[in-house]
């Protein structure tokens, strides 16, 4: 059993997660993308190509950038007026107090590059970001994202929440995180207490495979629920991890069983080095279509694509009904069936 976060190529080699032949290429890759596998995930990995190993262990293929892959696939940088702020939609804003994730989540949506000081905004940059939100009265919802916000210290998190509480036009705070599943030991009572808010505060937790639903993660989820925080889920459709009906059904059922409402199933952003995880949109739609009727509506997520270039999310769900042919539906193979 490991109690240490793996942060170097040498440590990966010691755990037999990589081979000697892979070391030179992964050394180069580690200069661009952070390595950090939490103890919980180290202990959960059974083989390098199991659903957990594929998500967390770097691979030499990730050094290959395909022509259709972009460093900033959804144009966060272009939509960032100041450090820590991304303003894509009129009434909401991303607040990124941590620009990269020290607990390397691997393909949450896009890749997070190595940066200075773990990408933590300076105190002044954070105050500037909070001031920017206060100065823009159209902002009603603040979404803490990044880098995972639950890597922040309880003191810093409490300061952010208390400051947002004092901004009259902010009505909703949303926190996107993978920490409850990827590193549940970091979810201390002090951190959860720091989330106390007068606003509507939601936590969106990220898991991609049923094996991530561990007893330690359950205790964190249970504590968040007992604190009165409503929970939503998000997942990314990933090749050889959750791109079959049985796995996807199990994942969604696990969320509902744990009182987490499935929210988003993301089409993978085409960031550099992610090609080996890519699932076509056609296959994604077929999977969603096959799930219709197999799972309760409570377990039904919205399948979405973040359009490259910063144009925002669009739903990709399958079509079932055409008003031009009201007495027919589309079956799971996208063929018209009379009713």
C-alpha positions in Angstrom: 0.0 0.0 0.0 1.3 3.4 -1.0 1.0 6.5 1.1 2.9 8.8 -1.2 1.9 10.8 -4.3 4.0 9.8 -7.3 5.5 12.9 -9.0 8.5 11.7 -11.0 9.2 9.3 -13.9 11.6 7.5 -11.6 8.8 6.8 -9.1 6.6 5.5 -11.8 9.3 3.1 -12.8 9.8 2.0 -9.2 6.1 1.0 -9.1 6.4 -0.9 -12.4 3.9 1.6 -14.0 6.2 2.2 -16.9 9.1 0.4 -18.6 12.8 1.4 -18.8 12.3 1.9 -22.6 9.6 4.6 -21.9 11.7 6.6 -19.5 13.4 8.9 -22.0 10.2 10.0 -23.7 8.3 10.3 -20.4 11.1 12.4 -19.0 10.6 14.9 -21.9 6.8 14.7 -21.4 7.1 15.5 -17.7 8.7 18.8 -18.6 5.4 19.8 -20.2 2.7 18.0 -18.2 2.8 17.4 -14.5 2.9 14.0 -12.9 1.0 13.5 -9.7 -0.8 10.2 -8.9 -2.4 10.3 -5.4 -1.8 7.4 -3.0 -5.5 6.5 -3.3 -5.1 6.1 -7.1 -1.7 4.3 -6.8 -3.4 1.7 -4.7 -6.4 1.4 -7.0 -4.3 0.7 -10.1 -4.1 -3.0 -10.8 -2.5 -2.9 -14.3 -1.2 -0.1 -16.4 -4.0 -0.6 -18.9 -6.9 -0.9 -16.5 -9.5 1.9 -16.4 -7.6 3.7 -13.6 -4.1 3.1 -14.9 -5.1 4.4 -18.3 -6.3 7.7 -16.8 -3.4 8.4 -14.5 -0.2 6.8 -15.9 1.4 8.9 -18.6 2.1 7.3 -21.9 4.7 8.2 -24.6 1.9 8.6 -27.2 0.8 11.7 -25.3 3.9 13.5 -26.6 2.4 13.3 -30.1 0.3 16.3 -31.2 -2.1 15.6 -34.0 -3.0 18.3 -36.6 -6.5 18.8 -35.1 -5.3 19.1 -31.5 -5.0 22.6 -30.0 -3.1 23.9 -26.9 -6.1 25.9 -25.9 -9.0 23.9 -27.5 -11.8 26.0 -26.1 -10.1 29.3 -26.1 -9.9 29.9 -22.3 -6.9 32.2 -22.8 -8.6 34.3 -25.4 -11.6 34.8 -23.1 -9.5 35.7 -20.1 -9.5 39.4 -19.4 -7.2 39.0 -16.4 -5.4 36.1 -14.8 -7.8 33.7 -13.0 -10.9 34.8 -14.9 -12.5 33.2 -18.0 -15.7 35.0 -19.2 -17.4 33.0 -21.9 -21.1 33.5 -21.0 -22.7 36.8 -20.1 -24.1 35.8 -16.7 -21.4 33.5 -15.4 -17.7 33.4 -15.1 -14.9 30.8 -14.4 -12.7 31.7 -11.4 -9.5 29.8 -11.6 -7.5 30.4 -8.4 -5.3 27.4 -9.3 -4.3 27.3 -12.9 -2.9 23.8 -12.9 -3.7 20.7 -10.8 -0.9 19.3 -8.5 -3.0 16.1 -8.3 -2.8 15.3 -12.0 -6.3 14.4 -13.0 -5.3 13.5 -16.6 -7.8 14.6 -19.2 -10.5 16.0 -17.0 -11.2 18.1 -20.1 -8.0 19.6 -21.4 -4.4 19.1 -20.4 -2.8 21.2 -17.7 0.8 22.2 -18.3 3.6 22.5 -15.7 3.8 26.1 -14.5 5.5 28.2 -11.8 4.4 27.8 -8.2 2.0 25.1 -9.2 0.0 27.7 -11.1 -1.4 29.3 -7.9 -2.6 32.8 -8.3 -0.8 35.3 -6.2 -2.8 37.0 -3.4 -2.9 40.2 -5.5 -4.0 38.3 -8.6 -6.8 36.6 -6.7 -8.0 39.9 -5.2 -7.9 41.4 -8.7 -10.1 38.5 -10.0 -12.6 38.8 -7.2 -12.7 42.6 -7.7 -13.3 42.0 -11.5 -16.4 39.9 -10.5 -17.6 42.6 -8.2 -17.3 45.2 -10.9 -19.4 43.2 -13.4 -22.9 43.3 -12.2 -24.2 40.9 -14.9 -22.3 38.1 -13.3 -24.7 35.9 -11.3 -22.9 32.6 -11.2 -19.2 32.0 -10.3 -17.7 28.6 -11.2 -14.5 27.7 -9.4 -12.5 25.5 -11.7 -9.0 25.4 -13.0 -6.7 23.3 -11.6 -8.8 21.6 -8.9 -10.2 24.2 -6.4 -10.2 21.6 -3.6 -6.4 21.6 -3.7 -6.6 25.1 -2.1 -6.0 25.5 1.6 -9.1 25.9 3.7 -8.0 29.4 4.6 -7.8 30.4 0.9 -11.1 28.7 0.0 -12.9 30.3 3.0 -11.6 33.7 1.8 -13.0 33.2 -1.7 -16.4 32.0 -0.5 -16.7 34.8 2.0 -15.8 37.4 -0.6 -18.3 36.0 -3.1 -20.9 36.0 -0.3 -20.5 39.8 0.0 -21.1 40.5 -3.7 -24.9 41.2 -4.1 -25.3 40.2 -7.8 -23.6 36.8 -7.3 -26.4 34.3 -6.5 -24.8 31.0 -7.3 -21.4 29.4 -6.6 -20.4 26.2 -8.4 -17.2 24.2 -7.7 -15.9 21.7 -10.2 -13.6 19.0 -8.6 -12.2 15.6 -9.0 -10.5 15.5 -5.6 -13.4 13.6 -3.7 -12.7 10.7 -6.0 -9.0 11.1 -7.0 -7.6 12.2 -3.6 -10.3 11.9 -0.9 -7.8 12.3 1.9 -7.4 15.9 0.9 -11.1 16.6 1.7 -10.6 17.5 5.4 -13.4 18.6 7.7 -11.8 22.1 7.7 -11.9 22.3 3.9 -15.5 21.2 3.8 -16.4 23.7 6.6 -14.8 26.5 4.5 -17.6 26.0 1.9 -20.3 27.5 4.2 -22.1 30.0 2.1 -25.2 32.3 2.1 -25.4 31.7 -1.7 -26.6 28.6 -3.5 -23.4 26.6 -3.6 -23.2 23.4 -5.7 -20.3 21.0 -6.1 -19.8 19.1 -9.4 -17.8 16.0 -8.8 -15.8 14.3 -11.6 -15.5 10.5 -12.1 -15.1 8.5 -15.3 -15.3 4.9 -14.2 -17.2 2.8 -11.6 -13.9 1.7 -10.0 -13.4 5.2 -8.8 -16.3 4.8 -6.3 -14.2 3.7 -3.3 -15.2 3.6 0.4 -13.0 6.6 1.0 -14.7 8.6 -1.7 -18.1 7.6 -0.3 -17.3 9.0 3.1 -16.4 12.4 1.4 -19.6 12.4 -0.6 -21.6 11.5 2.5 -20.0 14.4 4.4 -20.7 16.9 1.6 -24.3 15.8 1.5 -24.7 16.1 5.3 -23.3 19.6 5.0 -26.3 20.4 2.8 -24.4 20.8 -0.4 -26.2 19.5 -3.6 -24.0 17.4 -5.8 -23.9 17.0 -9.6 -21.6 14.9 -11.7 -19.5 15.3 -14.8 -17.5 12.7 -16.8 -15.6 12.6 -20.0 -16.2 9.9 -22.6 -12.9 8.1 -23.0 -11.8 5.3 -25.3 -11.2 2.0 -23.5 -12.3 3.5 -20.2 -16.1 4.1 -20.4 -17.0 3.9 -24.1 -19.3 0.9 -23.8 -22.9 0.7 -22.7 -22.4 -1.5 -19.7 -19.6 0.7 -18.1 -21.4 3.9 -18.8 -24.7 2.5 -17.3 -22.8 1.4 -14.2 -21.1 4.7 -13.9 -24.4 6.6 -14.0 -26.1 4.2 -11.6 -23.3 4.7 -9.1 -23.7 8.4 -9.2 -27.5 8.2 -8.5 -26.9 5.6 -5.8 -24.6 8.0 -4.1 -27.2 10.8 -4.4 -25.2 12.6 -7.1 -27.3 13.9 -10.1 -25.5 13.1 -13.4 -25.0 16.5 -15.1 -22.5 16.4 -18.0 -21.0 13.7 -20.1 -18.3 15.6 -22.0 -17.0 14.9 -25.5 -13.2 15.0 -25.0 -11.6 18.3 -26.0 -8.9 17.8 -28.6 -6.0 18.9 -26.6 -2.4 17.8 -27.5 -1.7 14.1 -26.8 -5.2 13.0 -26.2 -5.8 11.1 -29.5 -5.6 7.6 -27.9 -8.6 8.5 -25.7 -10.8 10.0 -28.4 -14.3 8.6 -29.0 -16.2 9.8 -32.1 -19.4 11.8 -31.6 -21.3 9.2 -33.6 -20.3 6.5 -31.1 -21.1 8.8 -28.2 -24.6 9.4 -29.6 -25.1 5.7 -30.1 -24.1 5.0 -26.5 -26.6 7.6 -25.2 -29.3 6.2 -27.5 -28.7 2.7 -26.2 -28.9 3.9 -22.6 -32.4 5.3 -23.2 -34.8 3.0 -21.3 -32.0 1.2 -19.5 -31.5 3.8 -16.9 -33.8 6.1 -15.0 -34.2 9.7 -16.1 -32.4 10.6 -12.8 -29.3 9.0 -14.2 -29.4 10.8 -17.6 -26.6 13.3 -18.3 -26.4 15.9 -21.0 -23.8 14.8 -23.6 -22.0 18.0 -24.6 -19.3 19.3 -26.9 -17.3 22.4 -26.0 -17.0 23.9 -29.5 -13.4 24.7 -30.4 -12.6 28.4 -30.5 -14.5 29.4 -27.3 -18.0 29.2 -28.7 -19.4 27.3 -25.7 -21.1 24.0 -25.0 -23.7 22.4 -27.2 -25.7 19.3 -26.5 -25.0 16.3 -28.7 -27.8 14.0 -27.5 -29.4 11.6 -30.1 -32.6 12.7 -31.9 -35.6 10.6 -31.2 -38.5 12.5 -32.7 -39.0 14.4 -36.0 -42.1 16.7 -36.1 -42.3 16.1 -39.8 -42.9 12.4 -39.2 -44.9 12.5 -35.9 -45.9 8.8 -36.1 -42.3 7.6 -36.1 -39.2 7.6 -33.9 -35.5 6.9 -34.4 -34.3 3.6 -33.0 -30.8 3.2 -31.5 -29.4 2.6 -35.0 -30.8 5.9 -36.1 -33.3 4.3 -38.4 -36.9 5.5 -38.6 -39.4 3.2 -36.9 -43.2 3.6 -37.2 -45.2 3.9 -33.9 
